[in-house]
Amino acid sequence: MACCGNCFCCQCCCRERETRTPEELTILGEIRDEENEILPRKDYESLDYDRCISEPYVEVLEGMDNKKAKKYEAVRWIMVFAIGMTVGLVGLFVDFFVRLFTNIKFTLVGDSVEKCTDKGCLSLSLLELLAFNLIFIFIASVLVLIEPVAAGSGIPEIKSYLNGVKIPGIVRLRTFVCKAAGVLFSVAGGLFVGKEGPMIHSGAIVGAGLPQFQSITFKRINFDFPYFRSDRDKRDFVSAGAAAGVAAAFGAPIGGTLFSLEEGSSFWNQALTWKVLFCSMSATFTLNFFRSGINFNKWGSFQLPGLLNFGEFKCSNGDKNCHLWTAVDLAFFVLMGVVGGVLGALFNCINRSLAKYRIRHIHPKAKFIRVLESLLVTMVTTVVIFAASMLLGECRDLSSPTTHNTTLASTDDINSTIRSFFCPNKTYNDMATLFFNPQEAAIHQLFHQDGTFSPVTLSVFFLLYFLLSCWTYGVSVPSGLFVPSLLCGAAFGRLVANILKVKLGMDLYSGTFALIGAAAFLGGVVRMTISLTVILIESTNEITYGLPIMVTLMVAKWTGDIFNKGIYDIHVELKGVPLLDWETEVEMDKLTASDIMEPNLTYVYPHTRVQSLVSILRTTVYHAFPVVTENRKNEQDFMKGNILISNNIRFKKSSVVSRAGEQRRRCQSMKSYPSSELRNVCDEQSTVVEPSEEGEDLLQQMLERRHAPYPNLYPDQSPSEEWTMEERFRPLTFHGLILRSQLVNLLIRGVCYAENQSSATQPRLSYAETTEDYPRFPDIHDLDLALLNPRMIVDVTPYMNPCPYTVSPNTRISQVFNLFRTMGLRHLPVVNAIGEIVGIITRHNLTHEFLEAKLRQHYVTI
């Protein structure tokens, strides 16, 4: 009955959706009060994964021979190896200090508890524990205040980045410092968080920053390294770094490669797979080498492959009746997968509600409120741990525990982590054994210790850990979710094993059920399948667990998907990131590219005056502009009734009003331009077009007064008094795309020519000069307008991309979506059969919310 209640809670809380009208598209990126839904924000931009085949880039290609190509590829492999080694060293740093701080804390508090148990001063022991935890968490919270992006696990952000979304500050060096330093204080501070998720984020930052040899945060780090100055190269290295982070965290290089492929990257190539695997192997090798040498003083023995090791699952020597799992157990594994999916969905539902509450009531307030929340969670967690160990733990005989695994002494001796707090001699406290140990040691206890924990202890531990870890994930500290989910699920699995042993008298291996429980709960929370299966298999080093782990994860995912999304997808949605799924729904093919494109274009001509470029850049926020020409030779074709041409005329007429208003705003913005000549031009234009309440009246005014939608962008084609209406909206022949960053770069570097000169006199930029300022290109508002001559002309054709991917207006949405996502595009022009550009598609036009609204509008139209 309780399970049904949970199901109902999940379904009501997480799957309820109200329909939106087409007019609601205008509020994308805001929170709707009616249903408290957060929609994709429009301030997120896509990465430029597609190469810009400009003339400077073509010159580089023409100068590239086999020798240079091999050198470039060798440098890339060296960078991949360096990224893997660096990520391994970062993992070593985090693990060393986490162990150091944790051992100091538990040693001092443990001695205090042992002394105060008889003297009755346990309150002093609690205060000591509180002091340690509050200090550590305060440091972690302050680091997050310095760089807010460092909060959480970072996996939703890295998943968004690999999906093609540019999130500000996500791969900066300051974020890396705050993340790596903050997570060790978060884990040492006693919060129910893990260091594996932040390791993935840290690895991605290393992948993004190391090949650049420069830092925006630390200006002195700036080497002359001309390679890899593009979003395409950076994104590939981020994929390798994220995979290396998984490999270092779990000792699973293959799982790391699959994680980067399955959970993050929206587009992939075969050459990248081998590099990512090599990077993951490098990280695992580096971490294993140093950890084995430091912990066992056996350099080169390679005994500790990752930060989290499950140990070896094997039966006791000489026990021929022991088996890890049987076909009968597989049926119970399926049921555990169902329960794990339901529990994971409930976890995600509660955490989503908490996250939305934080967004509305905590984040808008002063920053120190976030620190107070972190300290409050720490205080409650510490008191609960202490009280549960003292009041709810059972004292059990020391002679009862026996280990299945005799080789586990190579990692951590299980018996050394047993706690006897609040218990008489020769007994131990089973609850304190789980709470007063590092989470990795508690997982080892549940996986490899037999007969240690009572059902009551496991039930209470699971309930407390479930609630506190759900509350903790989302506070302003670096925090991971893998280890808390594994530990919570392992307690659930051991509880199932104890019940089957006692009630049904079954002879089974408790460690296997603990592992399957961990997989079921973790799968129900994160909804990963392929990569998580391989990660768990590599962590256990037992291939026979492949089938039960895979079946359990699949069942858990299918069950959880009935109620809501995975935890990372939920947090991506809460951040308003326009993430693109693997594919669209079938019914979306009722729409075409012309239904979802943006028809109101801001374009430039091949030869454009400086005054017009500055006006366009200062009054728009677009990141790319079509380069077009108006072909007067096609005048007669306008009247032939061709559906594509007539549609183009319709698009032009429907957008002329907004263009006219945009022109007025540009003229107003150019009043501050230091050139009196330009001010006079704007004054003349503003007198031609006067504000009108009715859009049709404004359109008629423009046509009667022969006012073009844009000022004279092309110096040789001024508006003629003899132009007809059709001439003023004649086809815009598409020639290519040019980015905002490229236009600003041309203006700053003075790439232009005089009106009485040929465009051949314009200075030429090399490819290195066009990418020199990557990734922080200058802004148009940083430009000193007094240094520019507004009558000069800029030839943009050498620097535009003359061959971007394009689609027809009649292309179905599934084809548009697959092209955009697979090729990692940022802008997709819509060009009709005669080469006219009629619209443009960006990431925001392909989000699920936007497509749903357009589909409803399509049904209304029908």
Summary of the structure (lengths in Angstrom):
residues: 862
radius of gyration: 31.2
end to end distance: 45.7
largest distance: 105.6
contacts: 3065
relative contact order: 0.11
helix: 60%
strand: 7%
